Amino acid sequence: MTTEHHQAPALPSPRGAAVARGIGIGLMNGLWRPRVLGAWRIPARGPLILAGNHAHNIDGPMLIGTSPRPVHFLVKKEAFVGPLDPFLRAIGQIEVDRSRADRTAIAHALGVLEHGGVLGIFPEGTRGGPEFAELRAGLAYFALRSGAPIVPVAVLGSAHKGRLVSALPPLRSRIDVVYGEAFAVGDSSGRRTRSALDAATLRVQDRLTAHMAEARRATGR
């Protein structure tokens, strides 16, 4: 008689995320001129969540290439097609089905944080404008569950007015990446109720919106 052992899916590879950072550094600095402000605000170790605005498809690679630490991003499942599928998995990125509560993606994201890694999230869920217009509860959920601080980050200049959203920014153009102060989400009560999550989501949205305004002032964008 044999006993079957069901192993949990392997966590995203930290080594793969480090490789992704190296690729991102080369590509982003080779194609554009990133100006990075506030990178010193990112804690050198421990679990961390990077929360960025999402105006263009290059925003994720730009953050991967400018963050001082390797990042595991939650990436929509639609991107995992053809040769991109094994590549994204190999570099430690996390597939997420946005149409439902994706338990595997949630487990992987929390696993990254439990092991002291950096989780990257575009909290609006979809590519929109440069602002944090509509925040989903996922970001606050991960922060409450893990206790990890959030660092807001604004990417400015990747989406140019008058150009198609799908078009790449002009080569060698300047793109500003502004990292903000790390902050905790919890209200010290330790609660994870629906009302606590809703209140945390509002607090996060206020902090991210304030950071975007400060980033615009700092860069003149």
Secondary structure, 3 states (H helix, E strand, C coil): CCCCCCCCCCCCCHHHHHHHHHHHHHHHHHHCEEEEECHHHCCCCCCEEEEECCCCCCHHHHHHHHCCCCCEEEEEHHHCCCCHHHHHHHCCCEEECCCCCCHHHHHHHHHHHHCCCEEEECCCCCCCCCCCCCCCCHHHHHHHHHCCCEEEEEEECCCCCCCCCCCCCCCCCEEEEEECCCECCCCCCCCCCHHHHHHHHHHHHHHHHHHHHHHHHHHCC
